[in-house]
Amino acid sequence: MSNDQNQDATFEKIESIMNDMYLKGFTPTIRDVRKLAGCGQTLAIKLFDAVKEKRRQEEAQYADDIGSGQIGKLLAAELNDMVLRKTKYFHELVEDLKSQIKELNELFEEHEKDCQSKVFLAQINAEKSINEAEEKIQKITARLEKAESERNEAIEHSKNKVQEAETFINTEKQKAETLIEAASKEANSLVQAADKRLDVAESELTGSREQVKLLSMNQAKHEVEQEQYKQAQLQLDKLRTELADNKTTSARLESQNNSLEKDTGRLNNDLLEAKEQAKQLPKAQAQLVETQKQISQLQHDLSQSEREKDSLSRALAVSDSKNTD
């Protein structure tokens, strides 16, 4: 910076000091100016005289405009003081306005930082909401797929159960019919065998009677009685054995019949259970429809969150562009 600029700056400082003293009603001196300005004596005297000369020229100019009399001089001095007061007032007003502008700039910067912080938090919350919505959609989709798989498995299981039940019932019916037919054949064969044995016994009895006729009455009677007793005993044993076999066969057939009835009842229960599962299929389908509605609602919420995120991004871009301008 040059010496002239330093001298101009020092002149302005000395002028400001002297004008303040004039406005306060004091007559400035070189000692006061030197003390307040903090400069050397030679420079203080030079600038003090320059400021006084400028003030005399201004007062003379005002006096020429107003009049050259004593009143004109007083008015010129008062007018000069008034100009100085107005100049000082405007200078203070400018400084106050600068301070207000600075404060407003600081407030604007704080507000801008607060807005950026809010936008950042809004973006974080939007991203968090989007992530939560996506996680919910994934979970619901997994549950939906699982429900669909379980429904298909239940349908397939019900169909298999029904087919197994029908097959088992048909098989057991065929087995029962076969067993009944076999039991009937066996009973018929046993009756036929008993009839044959009875015919043989009657034939033997006839033969015994012929032998009795040939023998003496007592001996024949005794032998016939013994023979009849033996034959009757054998026949009785055979009949007891056949009766026991028939009872065993009947018990076996009855047991098989009871087992068949139990299996038939179990199969009927399985069939009823399969029908109940088939009846619950519409309920599962209704739950599936409700789940799909929830997915649609979540997708709508996700779209809305994305729109809000886009709006916040645009607002942030507009704010950045304003700050740049």
C-alpha positions in Angstrom: 0.0 0.0 0.0 1.4 3.5 -0.9 2.1 6.4 1.5 -0.7 8.5 -0.1 -3.2 5.8 0.8 -1.8 5.7 4.3 -2.1 9.5 4.5 -5.7 9.4 3.2 -6.6 6.7 5.7 -4.9 8.7 8.5 -6.6 11.9 7.4 -10.0 10.1 7.5 -9.2 8.8 11.0 -8.2 12.3 12.2 -11.3 13.8 10.6 -13.6 11.3 12.2 -12.0 12.0 15.7 -12.3 15.8 15.3 -15.9 15.6 14.0 -16.9 13.5 17.0 -15.4 16.1 19.3 -17.2 18.9 17.5 -20.5 17.1 17.8 -19.9 16.5 21.5 -19.3 20.3 21.9 -15.6 20.1 22.4 -13.0 22.1 20.5 -10.3 19.6 19.4 -6.6 20.2 20.0 -3.5 18.7 18.5 -2.7 17.0 21.8 -6.2 15.3 21.9 -6.0 14.3 18.3 -2.5 12.9 18.7 -3.5 10.9 21.8 -6.7 9.5 20.2 -5.1 8.7 16.8 -1.8 7.3 18.2 0.4 9.0 15.6 3.5 11.2 15.6 3.4 14.9 16.4 4.5 16.1 12.9 1.8 14.0 11.2 -0.8 15.0 13.8 -0.1 18.7 13.3 -0.2 18.3 9.5 -3.4 16.4 9.4 -5.0 18.5 12.2 -4.4 21.7 10.1 -5.7 19.9 6.9 -8.9 18.9 8.7 -9.4 22.4 10.1 -8.7 23.9 6.7 -11.3 21.6 5.1 -13.8 22.5 7.8 -13.2 26.3 7.2 -13.6 25.8 3.5 -16.9 24.0 4.0 -18.1 26.6 6.4 -17.1 29.3 4.0 -19.0 27.5 1.2 -22.1 27.3 3.4 -21.6 31.0 4.4 -21.4 32.0 0.7 -24.6 30.1 0.1 -26.4 31.5 3.1 -24.8 34.9 3.6 -21.5 36.5 4.7 -22.8 38.0 7.9 -22.2 36.8 11.5 -25.5 34.9 11.4 -24.6 33.3 8.1 -21.4 32.1 9.7 -23.2 30.7 12.7 -25.7 29.0 10.4 -23.0 27.6 8.2 -21.2 26.2 11.3 -24.5 24.7 12.6 -25.3 23.4 9.1 -21.8 21.8 8.9 -22.4 20.2 12.3 -25.8 19.0 11.2 -24.2 17.5 8.1 -21.5 15.9 10.3 -24.3 14.5 12.6 -26.2 13.2 9.6 -23.1 11.7 8.2 -22.3 10.0 11.5 -25.9 8.8 11.8 -25.9 7.3 8.3 -22.5 5.8 9.0 -23.8 4.2 12.2 -27.0 3.1 10.3 -24.8 1.5 7.6 -22.8 -0.3 10.2 -26.1 -1.5 11.9 -27.4 -2.7 8.6 -24.2 -4.5 7.9 -24.5 -6.2 11.3 -28.1 -7.1 10.6 -27.1 -8.5 7.2 -24.3 -10.5 8.8 -26.8 -11.8 11.5 -29.3 -12.7 8.8 -26.6 -14.5 6.8 -25.7 -16.5 9.9 -29.4 -17.3 10.6 -29.8 -18.3 6.9 -26.7 -20.6 7.1 -28.1 -22.1 10.4 -31.5 -22.6 8.8 -29.9 -24.1 5.7 -27.9 -26.5 7.8 -31.0 -27.4 9.7 -32.9 -28.0 6.5 -30.1 -30.1 5.1 -30.1 -32.1 8.4 -33.9 -32.6 8.2 -33.6 -33.6 4.5 -30.8 -36.0 5.4 -32.9 -37.5 8.3 -35.9 -37.7 6.0 -33.9 -39.5 3.4 -32.6 -41.9 6.1 -36.2 -42.5 7.4 -37.4 -43.0 3.9 -34.7 -45.5 3.1 -35.4 -47.2 6.4 -39.1 -47.3 5.7 -38.4 -48.6 2.2 -36.1 -51.3 3.6 -38.7 -52.3 6.2 -41.4 -52.4 3.6 -39.2 -54.6 1.3 -38.4 -56.9 4.3 -42.1 -57.2 5.1 -42.9 -57.9 1.4 -40.2 -60.6 1.4 -41.5 -62.2 4.6 -45.1 -62.0 3.3 -44.0 -63.4 0.0 -42.2 -66.3 1.7 -45.3 -66.9 3.9 -47.5 -66.8 0.8 -45.3 -69.2 -1.0 -45.2 -71.5 2.0 -49.0 -71.3 2.4 -49.4 -72.0 -1.3 -47.0 -75.0 -1.0 -48.8 -76.3 2.1 -52.1 -75.8 0.3 -50.9 -77.8 -2.7 -49.4 -80.4 -0.4 -52.7 -80.6 1.6 -54.6 -81.0 -1.7 -52.2 -83.7 -2.9 -52.2 -85.4 0.4 -56.0 -85.4 0.5 -56.2 -86.8 -3.0 -53.7 -89.5 -2.1 -55.6 -90.3 1.1 -58.9 -90.6 -0.7 -57.3 -92.8 -3.4 -55.6 -94.9 -0.7 -58.8 -95.2 1.2 -60.8 -96.2 -1.9 -58.1 -98.7 -2.9 -57.9 -100.1 0.6 -61.7 -100.4 0.8 -62.0 -102.1 -2.5 -59.1 -104.5 -1.6 -60.6 -105.3 1.8 -64.0 -105.8 0.2 -62.5 -108.2 -2.2 -60.6 -110.0 0.6 -63.8 -110.2 2.7 -65.8 -111.5 -0.2 -63.0 -114.0 -0.9 -62.9 -115.1 2.8 -66.7 -115.4 2.9 -66.7 -117.4 -0.3 -63.9 -119.6 1.1 -65.7 -120.0 4.4 -68.9 -120.9 2.6 -67.1 -123.5 0.5 -65.3 -124.9 3.6 -68.6 -125.1 5.5 -70.3 -126.8 2.6 -67.4 -129.3 2.3 -67.7 -129.9 6.1 -71.4 -130.6 5.8 -70.9 -132.8 2.8 -68.2 -134.7 4.7 -70.5 -135.1 7.7 -73.2 -136.3 5.4 -70.8 -138.9 3.9 -69.7 -140.0 7.4 -73.3 -140.3 8.4 -74.0 -142.5 5.4 -71.0 -144.6 6.2 -72.2 -144.9 9.8 -75.7 -145.9 8.7 -74.1 -148.4 6.3 -71.9 -149.8 9.1 -74.9 -149.9 11.3 -76.8 -151.9 8.7 -73.8 -154.3 8.4 -73.7 -154.6 12.2 -77.4 -155.5 12.3 -76.8 -158.3 9.7 -74.0 -159.6 11.8 -76.2 -159.6 14.9 -78.7 -161.7 13.1 -76.0 -164.3 12.5 -74.8 -164.4 16.0 -76.7 -165.4 19.0 -79.0 -163.0 20.6 -77.0 -162.3 23.7 -73.6 -162.4 22.2 -74.8 -160.5 19.2 -76.5 -158.0 21.4 -73.4 -157.7 23.5 -71.1 -157.3 20.5 -73.5 -155.0 18.8 -73.7 -152.8 21.9 -70.0 -152.8 22.2 -69.5 -152.1 18.6 -72.2 -149.4 18.6 -70.7 -147.9 21.7 -67.3 -147.8 20.0 -68.7 -146.5 16.8 -70.8 -144.0 18.7 -67.7 -143.0 20.7 -65.6 -142.5 17.6 -68.4 -140.7 15.9 -68.8 -138.5 18.9 -65.1 -137.7 19.0 -65.1 -136.9 15.3 -68.1 -134.7 15.7 -66.5 -133.0 18.7 -63.3 -132.4 16.7 -65.3 -131.1 13.7 -67.3 -128.9 16.1 -64.1 -127.5 17.6 -62.7 -126.9 14.1 -65.9 -125.2 13.1 -65.8 -123.0 16.2 -62.1 -122.2 15.5 -62.9 -121.4 11.9 -66.0 -119.3 12.9 -63.9 -117.4 15.5 -61.2 -116.8 12.9 -63.7 -115.6 10.4 -65.4 -113.4 13.1 -62.0 -111.9 14.0 -61.3 -111.2 10.4 -64.7 -109.7 10.0 -64.1 -107.5 13.1 -60.7 -106.5 11.8 -62.3 -105.7 8.4 -65.0 -103.6 10.1 -62.3 -101.7 12.1 -60.3 -101.1 8.9 -63.4 -100.0 7.1 -64.2 -97.6 10.0 -60.7 -96.2 10.0 -60.8 -95.7 6.3 -64.2 -94.0 6.6 -62.7 -91.7 9.2 -59.7 -91.0 6.9 -62.2 -90.3 4.1 -64.2 -87.9 6.3 -60.9 -86.2 7.4 -59.9 -85.8 3.8 -63.3 -84.3 3.0 -62.9 -81.9 5.9 -59.5 -80.8 4.6 -61.1 -80.4 1.2 -63.8 -78.2 2.8 -61.1 -76.0 4.4 -59.5 -75.3 1.0 -61.8 -72.3 0.3 -60.7 -70.8 3.7 -57.1 -71.2 2.7 -57.8 -69.6 -0.6 -59.5 -66.7 1.2 -56.4 -66.3 3.4 -54.4 -66.3 0.2 -56.5 -63.5 -1.2 -56.2 -61.5 2.0 -52.4 -62.0 2.0 -52.3 -60.8 -1.6 -54.3 -57.7 -0.6 -51.7 -57.0 2.2 -48.9 -57.3 -0.4 -50.7 -54.8 -2.7 -51.1 -52.4 0.2 -47.4 -52.7 1.1 -46.5 -52.1 -2.5 -48.7 -49.0 -2.5 -46.9 -47.8 0.7 -43.6 -48.5 -0.9 -44.5 -46.5 -4.0 -45.6 -43.6 -1.7 -42.4 -43.7 0.2 -40.4 -43.6 -3.0 -42.5 -40.6 -4.2 -41.7 -38.8 -0.9 -38.1 -39.6 -1.3 -38.1 -38.2 -4.8 -39.9 -35.0 -3.5 -37.3 -34.6 -0.8 -34.5 -35.1 -3.3 -36.0 -32.5 -5.6 -36.4 -30.1 -2.6 -32.8 -30.7 -1.6 -31.7 -30.0 -5.2 -33.7 -26.8 -5.3 -32.1 -25.7 -2.0 -28.6 -26.5 -3.2 -29.2 -24.6 -6.5 -30.5 -21.6 -4.4 -27.4 -21.8 -2.2 -25.2 -22.0 -5.2 -26.8 -18.9 -6.7 
